């Protein structure tokens, strides 16, 4: 953990992947916001003195530590001054699967999706009014290509117009955790600070993780899928194989890494099934899922305790499927803040020598 202290806010907080990362880098979280009541249950259980059960969702109104709907926040009144804004703004409306689904249903996607696509501009409002020193944003890889690149161009232009130098890079979490998970990270610092930081130059060392290292020795029968579901998944995959595409379930390689775990994993577990030599494969346990994103290791290292999962199996899968790879974001946060504090020290020395 860094000795250098700074303040940050955690938007679209989910279950706190960004919070672990920036607290590991020496930060103090002074404001957080999450609209989903089940995610708030997990968030408060792990980061706040008071756990707010999802059945008591109304307790979140005017809560001093955790805000609900970011669209209802009074920026000047509710958000204290801070240095860094962290946000994994909602991504389904930009993802390949999300765009395809919305097109098939005749629904809007990207910025045209008023409910989720427009939430980027809530970040813009906060940056404009609070003018923090920097930010780190996360989204799906397809954000770069969405709407033939026009969406990402709007994002870059908007952040530049707000007075920020930005850099970005698509990272695959598979170097740090046993899961292929490609996500774009966008970092920015205020231009007047002249911080020398380029995210595209950051190289992540390959740990060569293996799935077997996070699997539990004994697993309850409830994690093994039914024979009926297994027959359906096999028939579905065979149907698409005959059509010449690769849709369908995946039996994970214990010596390698898994496919990307999505928020739909709870439905059938098809993207990551584990063969244990029984009649049917099994899904990951909640604890295994948390390890697949680095939550257990990073939380334990920071707080000396296990990451708590107080919600149902279905909700836990959705929460992890929507999460960031914690060790990846932590490495980025540490490098960002190292660049920031090095520049600050240089400016102080120059001022003293004037």
C-alpha positions as CSV (number, residue, x, y, z in Angstrom):
1,X,0.0,0.0,0.0
2,X,1.3,3.5,-0.9
3,X,2.2,6.0,1.8
4,X,0.9,8.8,-0.4
5,X,-2.7,9.7,0.4
6,X,-5.4,10.9,-1.9
7,X,-9.2,11.0,-2.1
8,X,-11.3,9.2,-4.7
9,X,-15.0,8.5,-5.5
10,X,-16.4,5.2,-6.5
11,X,-19.2,5.5,-9.1
12,X,-21.3,2.6,-10.5
13,X,-19.5,0.9,-7.6
14,X,-20.9,-2.6,-8.0
15,X,-19.2,-4.7,-5.3
16,X,-16.2,-2.5,-5.0
17,X,-13.5,-3.7,-7.4
18,X,-12.3,-0.1,-8.0
19,X,-12.5,0.6,-4.3
20,X,-10.1,-2.2,-3.4
21,X,-7.8,-1.1,-6.2
22,X,-7.6,2.6,-5.2
23,X,-7.5,1.9,-1.5
24,X,-4.5,-0.4,-2.2
25,X,-2.9,2.5,-3.9
26,X,-3.3,4.7,-0.8
27,X,-6.6,6.3,-1.5
28,X,-9.5,7.2,0.8
29,X,-13.0,6.7,-0.6
30,X,-15.1,9.7,0.2
31,X,-18.2,9.0,-1.9
32,X,-19.7,5.9,-3.6
33,X,-22.8,5.3,-5.7
34,X,-24.6,2.1,-6.7
35,X,-28.2,1.8,-7.8
36,X,-28.6,-2.0,-7.5
37,X,-29.9,-3.0,-4.1
38,X,-28.3,-6.5,-4.2
39,X,-24.9,-5.0,-5.1
40,X,-25.3,-2.4,-2.3
41,X,-25.9,-5.3,0.2
42,X,-22.6,-6.9,-0.8
43,X,-20.8,-3.5,-0.9
44,X,-21.9,-2.4,2.6
45,X,-21.1,-5.8,4.0
46,X,-17.5,-5.5,2.9
47,X,-16.7,-1.8,3.1
48,X,-19.1,-0.1,5.6
49,X,-19.7,-0.5,9.4
50,X,-23.4,-1.0,8.7
51,X,-24.6,-3.8,6.3
52,X,-27.7,-2.7,4.5
53,X,-29.7,-5.8,3.5
54,X,-31.3,-5.6,0.1
55,X,-34.7,-5.9,1.8
56,X,-34.0,-2.6,3.6
57,X,-33.2,-0.8,0.4
58,X,-34.9,2.4,1.5
59,X,-32.1,2.9,4.1
60,X,-29.8,4.0,1.2
61,X,-31.8,7.3,0.8
62,X,-29.5,10.1,2.0
63,X,-27.0,7.6,3.3
64,X,-23.8,9.3,4.3
65,X,-21.5,6.6,2.9
66,X,-23.3,5.2,-0.1
67,X,-25.6,7.0,-2.6
68,X,-28.2,5.3,-4.8
69,X,-29.1,6.6,-8.3
70,X,-26.2,8.8,-9.5
71,X,-28.8,10.7,-11.7
72,X,-30.3,12.1,-8.5
73,X,-27.2,13.3,-6.8
74,X,-26.6,16.9,-6.0
75,X,-23.1,17.2,-7.1
76,X,-22.2,20.3,-5.1
77,X,-24.0,19.2,-2.0
78,X,-23.5,15.4,-1.9
79,X,-20.1,14.9,-3.3
80,X,-17.1,16.2,-1.3
81,X,-13.9,17.4,-3.0
82,X,-11.8,14.5,-4.3
83,X,-8.7,13.8,-6.4
84,X,-9.7,10.8,-8.5
85,X,-12.9,9.6,-10.1
86,X,-13.2,5.9,-10.6
87,X,-16.1,4.4,-12.6
88,X,-16.9,1.2,-14.5
89,X,-19.9,2.8,-16.2
90,X,-22.6,0.3,-17.4
91,X,-21.4,-1.6,-20.5
92,X,-24.2,-3.9,-21.8
93,X,-25.4,-1.2,-24.2
94,X,-22.0,-1.1,-25.8
95,X,-21.0,-4.8,-25.8
96,X,-21.2,-7.0,-28.9
97,X,-23.8,-9.2,-27.2
98,X,-25.7,-6.3,-25.8
99,X,-25.9,-4.5,-29.2
100,X,-27.0,-7.7,-30.9
101,X,-29.7,-8.3,-28.4
102,X,-31.0,-4.8,-28.5
103,X,-31.0,-4.8,-32.3
104,X,-33.0,-8.1,-32.3
105,X,-35.5,-6.6,-29.9
106,X,-35.7,-3.3,-31.8
107,X,-34.2,-1.4,-28.8
108,X,-31.7,1.4,-28.8
109,X,-28.1,0.9,-27.8
110,X,-25.0,3.1,-27.1
111,X,-25.8,6.7,-26.3
112,X,-29.2,6.3,-27.7
113,X,-30.1,4.0,-24.8
114,X,-31.5,6.6,-22.4
115,X,-31.4,4.4,-19.4
116,X,-27.8,3.1,-19.5
117,X,-26.0,4.6,-22.5
118,X,-26.4,8.1,-21.2
119,X,-24.8,7.4,-17.8
120,X,-21.4,8.3,-19.2
121,X,-22.7,11.9,-19.2
122,X,-23.4,11.7,-15.5
123,X,-19.6,11.2,-15.1
124,X,-19.1,14.2,-17.4
125,X,-21.3,16.4,-15.2
126,X,-19.2,15.5,-12.1
127,X,-15.9,16.0,-13.9
128,X,-17.1,19.4,-15.1
129,X,-18.3,20.7,-11.8
130,X,-15.6,19.1,-9.5
131,X,-12.6,19.3,-11.7
132,X,-10.7,16.4,-10.0
133,X,-7.1,15.8,-10.8
134,X,-7.8,12.6,-12.7
135,X,-10.1,9.6,-13.4
136,X,-10.0,6.0,-14.4
137,X,-12.9,4.5,-16.4
138,X,-13.6,0.9,-17.5
139,X,-15.9,-0.6,-20.1
140,X,-16.1,-3.4,-22.6
141,X,-13.6,-3.8,-25.4
142,X,-16.3,-3.1,-28.1
143,X,-16.7,0.4,-26.8
144,X,-13.8,1.3,-29.2
145,X,-15.7,0.0,-32.2
146,X,-19.3,0.8,-31.3
147,X,-21.2,2.7,-34.0
148,X,-18.1,2.5,-36.3
149,X,-15.9,4.2,-33.7
150,X,-18.1,7.3,-33.4
151,X,-19.1,6.5,-29.8
152,X,-15.6,6.3,-28.5
153,X,-14.7,9.4,-30.5
154,X,-17.4,11.3,-28.7
155,X,-16.1,10.0,-25.3
156,X,-12.5,11.1,-26.1
157,X,-13.5,14.5,-27.5
158,X,-15.7,15.1,-24.4
159,X,-13.0,14.3,-21.9
160,X,-10.5,16.4,-23.9
161,X,-12.9,19.3,-24.0
162,X,-13.2,19.1,-20.2
163,X,-9.5,19.7,-19.9
164,X,-8.0,16.2,-19.5
165,X,-5.2,14.4,-21.2
166,X,-6.4,10.9,-21.8
167,X,-4.8,7.5,-22.6
168,X,-6.4,4.1,-23.0
169,X,-5.7,0.5,-23.5
170,X,-7.5,-2.8,-23.9
171,X,-6.2,-5.3,-21.3
172,X,-6.9,-9.0,-21.0
173,X,-7.2,-10.1,-17.4
174,X,-5.9,-13.6,-18.3
175,X,-2.4,-12.5,-17.4
176,X,-3.4,-12.1,-13.8
177,X,-6.5,-14.3,-13.2
178,X,-7.5,-17.5,-15.0
179,X,-10.2,-15.8,-17.1
180,X,-10.1,-14.2,-20.6
181,X,-11.6,-10.8,-19.9
182,X,-10.8,-8.0,-22.4
183,X,-11.8,-4.6,-21.1
184,X,-10.8,-1.1,-22.0
185,X,-9.5,1.2,-19.3
186,X,-9.4,5.0,-19.9
187,X,-7.2,7.1,-17.7
188,X,-7.0,10.9,-17.6
189,X,-5.3,13.7,-15.7
190,X,-6.0,17.4,-15.9
191,X,-3.9,19.0,-18.6
192,X,-2.7,21.8,-16.3
193,X,-1.0,19.3,-14.0
194,X,1.1,18.0,-16.9
195,X,1.3,14.5,-15.5
196,X,3.5,12.2,-17.6
197,X,1.3,9.1,-17.8
198,X,0.4,7.0,-20.8
199,X,-1.8,3.9,-20.1
200,X,-1.0,2.4,-23.5
201,X,2.6,2.0,-22.4
202,X,1.7,0.0,-19.3
203,X,2.8,-3.7,-19.6
204,X,1.2,-6.3,-17.3
205,X,3.5,-9.1,-16.3
206,X,2.0,-12.5,-17.2
207,X,1.5,-14.6,-14.0
208,X,0.4,-17.5,-16.2
209,X,-2.6,-18.3,-13.9
210,X,-4.3,-21.7,-14.0
211,X,-8.0,-22.4,-13.3
212,X,-7.1,-25.4,-11.1
213,X,-5.4,-23.1,-8.6
214,X,-8.7,-21.4,-7.6
215,X,-10.9,-24.5,-7.6
216,X,-12.2,-25.9,-4.3
217,X,-11.5,-29.5,-3.4
218,X,-15.0,-30.4,-2.4
219,X,-18.1,-28.8,-3.9
220,X,-21.8,-29.2,-2.9
221,X,-24.1,-31.2,-5.3
222,X,-26.1,-28.0,-5.9
223,X,-23.4,-26.7,-8.3
224,X,-23.7,-29.6,-10.7
225,X,-26.2,-28.9,-13.5
226,X,-29.2,-31.2,-14.1
227,X,-29.2,-33.9,-16.7
228,X,-32.0,-32.1,-18.5
229,X,-30.0,-28.9,-18.8
230,X,-26.9,-30.8,-19.8
231,X,-28.8,-32.5,-22.6
232,X,-30.2,-29.1,-23.8
233,X,-26.7,-27.5,-23.8
234,X,-25.2,-30.4,-25.8
235,X,-28.0,-30.3,-28.3
236,X,-27.7,-26.5,-28.7
237,X,-24.0,-26.7,-29.3
238,X,-24.4,-29.5,-31.8
239,X,-27.0,-27.5,-33.7
240,X,-24.7,-24.5,-34.0
241,X,-21.7,-26.8,-34.9
242,X,-23.6,-28.0,-37.9
243,X,-24.2,-24.4,-38.9
244,X,-20.5,-23.8,-38.8
245,X,-20.2,-21.5,-35.7
246,X,-18.9,-22.0,-32.2
247,X,-21.9,-21.1,-30.1
248,X,-22.5,-23.2,-27.1
249,X,-21.2,-24.4,-23.7
250,X,-17.5,-24.5,-22.8
251,X,-15.8,-27.1,-20.5
252,X,-13.0,-25.1,-18.9
253,X,-9.4,-26.3,-19.1
254,X,-8.2,-26.6,-15.5
255,X,-4.6,-26.1,-16.7
256,X,-5.6,-22.9,-18.5
257,X,-8.0,-20.0,-18.4
258,X,-11.7,-19.8,-18.8
259,X,-13.9,-17.8,-21.2
260,X,-15.3,-14.5,-20.0
261,X,-17.8,-14.8,-17.1
262,X,-20.8,-12.7,-17.9
263,X,-23.7,-11.5,-15.7
264,X,-25.9,-14.2,-17.4
265,X,-23.7,-17.0,-15.9
266,X,-26.4,-17.7,-13.4
267,X,-28.8,-18.9,-16.1
268,X,-27.0,-22.1,-17.1
269,X,-23.2,-21.6,-16.4
270,X,-22.6,-22.5,-20.1
271,X,-19.5,-20.3,-20.6
272,X,-17.6,-21.9,-17.8
273,X,-18.4,-25.5,-16.9
274,X,-16.1,-27.7,-14.8
275,X,-15.8,-31.4,-15.6
276,X,-15.4,-33.4,-12.4
277,X,-15.8,-36.8,-13.9
278,X,-19.5,-37.1,-13.1
279,X,-22.5,-37.5,-15.3
280,X,-22.9,-33.7,-15.6
281,X,-20.4,-30.8,-15.2
282,X,-20.7,-28.2,-12.6
283,X,-20.8,-24.4,-12.3
284,X,-18.3,-22.4,-10.3
285,X,-19.1,-21.8,-6.7
286,X,-19.5,-18.2,-5.5
287,X,-16.1,-18.3,-3.8
288,X,-14.4,-19.6,-7.0
289,X,-16.2,-16.9,-9.0
290,X,-14.8,-14.3,-6.6
291,X,-11.3,-15.7,-7.1
292,X,-11.8,-15.6,-10.9
293,X,-11.9,-11.8,-10.6
294,X,-9.1,-11.6,-7.9
295,X,-11.5,-10.4,-5.2
296,X,-10.5,-12.8,-2.5
297,X,-6.8,-12.4,-2.9
298,X,-6.8,-8.6,-3.2
299,X,-9.4,-8.1,-0.4
300,X,-7.5,-10.4,1.9
301,X,-4.2,-8.6,1.2
302,X,-5.7,-5.2,1.9
303,X,-8.1,-5.8,4.8
304,X,-6.8,-9.1,6.3
305,X,-10.2,-10.7,5.9
306,X,-12.2,-12.8,3.5
307,X,-14.4,-11.1,0.9
308,X,-18.0,-11.6,2.1
309,X,-20.7,-12.8,-0.3
310,X,-24.0,-12.2,1.6
311,X,-26.4,-12.6,-1.3
312,X,-27.9,-15.5,-3.2
313,X,-26.0,-17.6,-5.7
314,X,-27.9,-16.0,-8.6
315,X,-27.1,-12.5,-7.4
316,X,-23.5,-13.3,-6.6
317,X,-22.9,-14.6,-10.2
318,X,-24.5,-11.4,-11.6
319,X,-22.4,-9.2,-9.4
320,X,-19.1,-10.9,-10.3
321,X,-20.1,-11.0,-14.0
322,X,-20.4,-7.3,-13.9
323,X,-17.2,-6.7,-12.0
324,X,-13.7,-5.6,-12.9
325,X,-10.6,-7.8,-12.6
326,X,-9.3,-6.3,-9.3
327,X,-5.6,-7.0,-9.6
328,X,-5.5,-5.4,-13.0
329,X,-7.3,-2.2,-11.8
330,X,-5.0,-2.2,-8.8
331,X,-1.9,-2.2,-10.9
332,X,-3.2,0.6,-13.1
333,X,-4.3,2.6,-10.0
334,X,-0.8,2.2,-8.5
335,X,0.9,3.3,-11.7
336,X,-1.4,6.3,-12.1
337,X,-0.8,7.5,-8.6
338,X,2.9,6.9,-8.8
339,X,3.0,9.1,-11.9
340,X,0.9,11.7,-10.1
341,X,2.9,11.9,-6.9
342,X,6.3,11.9,-8.8
343,X,5.1,14.9,-10.8
344,X,3.9,16.6,-7.6
345,X,7.2,16.1,-5.9
346,X,9.0,17.5,-9.0
347,X,6.9,20.6,-9.0
348,X,7.5,21.1,-5.3
349,X,11.3,20.9,-5.8
350,X,11.1,23.4,-8.7
351,X,9.1,25.8,-6.5
352,X,11.6,25.5,-3.7
353,X,14.5,26.2,-6.0
354,X,12.9,29.3,-7.6
